[in-house]
Amino acid sequence: MKFGDVILAVASLAVIYILVYSVLGIALVPMNSVWGLNGAFFVSVLVSASIVGYVFAGKIREESRMVSMGKVVVLFAFVIIFLALICSVGGHSGALTDEDLQNMYDTSSWTNMDWVAYEKVVVALNISVNVLVVLALGFVGLYLGSMRKPSAKTKE
């Protein structure tokens, strides 16, 4: 795959991922806020990677399949890191982290630095888990999607 094809595949993957995640996130939040969003994340990564693998199957097969899929998945992992950072800054994940920490530990003597440090650890852990899931499910989805045979060109 050429660099332009990788960029186009990752852009398509990001758009499809956001659309699928938005719909599934809205549908699964009532289930349980954390598990619903995690389930939506897993399914949307797999579905969007499968769709992109299907659409870009011909380009993926131009060179080594694993190399092509690796380029797309690694670049998409950086997109997910960016999205996770934006969500951690703009959302209410800090409040959720604070509530979980207060339920687990006696936080009456914690300083502001303690709170900031633990919140950063939670964000780093969240990003790490997201990247691992994207790498694993992205490879699976791209592999499954790219299994279709390219259509034979007919001569007229």
C-alpha atoms as one frame of an Amber mdcrd trajectory, in Angstrom:
protein
   0.000   0.000   0.000   1.221   3.445  -0.818   1.267   6.120   1.871  -1.759
   7.866   0.345  -3.726   4.624   0.408  -2.836   4.102   4.078  -3.989   7.632
   4.939  -7.242   7.120   3.038  -7.832   3.762   4.742  -7.174   5.222   8.204
  -9.406   8.223   7.518 -12.175   5.883   6.375 -11.581   3.682   9.405 -11.809
   6.674  11.746 -15.036   7.977  10.212 -16.711   4.560  10.220 -15.477   3.905
  13.766 -16.915   7.190  15.063 -20.270   6.577  13.360 -20.586   3.001  14.618
 -19.330   3.911  18.108 -21.800   6.805  18.381 -24.775   4.630  17.528 -23.664
   1.700  19.697 -22.659   4.001  22.548 -26.115   5.572  22.646 -27.749   2.144
  22.449 -25.561   0.483  25.102 -25.162   3.249  27.715 -28.408   2.312  29.498
 -27.014  -1.218  29.923 -24.354   0.079  32.315 -22.382   3.197  31.552 -18.870
   1.710  31.679 -19.556  -1.763  30.270 -21.852  -0.390  27.611 -19.232   2.019
  26.318 -16.516  -0.638  26.453 -18.699  -3.060  24.504 -19.457  -0.347  21.968
 -15.713   0.300  21.622 -14.849  -3.371  21.022 -17.631  -3.953  18.510 -17.094
  -0.686  16.644 -13.362  -1.309  16.189 -14.023  -4.804  14.840 -16.889  -3.757
  12.561 -15.163  -0.666  11.174 -11.921  -2.571  10.532 -13.881  -5.316   8.745
 -15.603  -2.780   6.515 -12.341  -1.009   5.667 -10.661  -4.373   5.057 -13.442
  -5.286   2.638 -13.309  -1.957   0.790  -9.501  -1.835   0.590  -8.966  -5.576
  -0.018  -7.334  -4.998  -3.395  -4.906  -2.431  -2.016  -4.112  -4.602   1.014
  -3.207  -7.509  -1.277  -0.820  -5.422  -3.427   2.099  -6.189  -1.116   2.406
  -8.346   1.965  -0.969  -8.493   3.677   0.476  -8.247   7.184   2.613  -5.231
   6.292  -0.341  -3.418   4.735  -2.629  -4.181   7.653   0.124  -3.246  10.097
   0.523   0.189   8.537  -3.202   0.876   8.776  -3.621  -0.472  12.304  -0.597
   1.314  13.772  -1.641   4.645  12.290  -5.202   4.077  13.518  -3.811   3.357
  16.998  -2.330   6.867  16.996  -5.737   8.252  16.020  -7.257   6.370  18.964
  -4.595   7.799  21.307  -5.548  11.277  20.116  -9.267  10.561  20.597  -8.686
   9.129  24.081  -6.732  12.224  25.104  -9.461  14.503  23.810 -12.141  12.507
  25.641 -10.186  12.511  28.897  -9.778  16.292  28.769 -13.249  17.190  27.566
 -15.401  14.603  29.293 -16.321  13.750  32.840 -13.851  10.898  33.144 -12.045
  12.774  35.941 -15.211  12.797  38.034 -15.737   9.090  37.384 -12.135   8.378
  38.369 -12.509  10.438  41.543 -15.679   8.583  42.513 -14.076   5.191  41.924
 -11.007   6.153  43.953 -13.152   7.426  46.835 -15.019   4.122  46.873 -11.782
   2.095  46.893  -9.573   4.089  49.262  -9.764   6.458  52.182  -9.013   9.687
  50.340  -9.592  12.146  53.181  -5.889  12.977  53.502  -5.066  13.138  49.791
  -3.524  16.309  48.384  -4.321  17.803  44.996  -1.095  16.281  43.692  -2.321
  12.818  44.720  -5.548  13.318  42.777  -3.733  14.608  39.691  -1.223  11.754
  39.774  -3.899   9.066  40.046  -5.992  10.632  37.303  -2.949  10.659  35.004
  -2.310   7.000  35.779  -5.912   6.175  34.887  -5.660   8.105  31.597  -2.392
   6.331  30.719  -3.931   2.949  31.533  -7.008   3.763  29.466  -4.866   4.768
  26.479  -2.739   1.613  26.793  -5.762  -0.679  26.887  -7.368   1.160  23.960
  -4.223   0.797  21.855  -3.930  -2.924  22.642  -7.584  -3.492  21.724  -7.209
  -1.497  18.497  -4.087  -3.412  17.502  -5.666  -6.807  18.183  -9.195  -6.231
  16.874  -7.974  -3.996  14.046  -5.773  -6.789  12.692  -8.606  -9.301  13.041
 -11.125  -7.013  11.366  -8.832  -6.031   8.510  -7.870  -9.662   7.962 -11.489
 -10.835   7.903 -12.562  -7.962   5.672  -9.720  -8.419   3.199 -10.386 -12.124
   2.683 -12.700 -11.432  -0.241 -11.316 -12.225  -3.666 -10.764  -9.185  -5.864
 -13.188  -9.172  -8.761 -11.711 -10.306 -12.071 -11.426  -7.537 -14.616 -13.390
  -8.365 -17.703 -12.064  -7.446 -21.135 -14.543  -5.961 -23.529
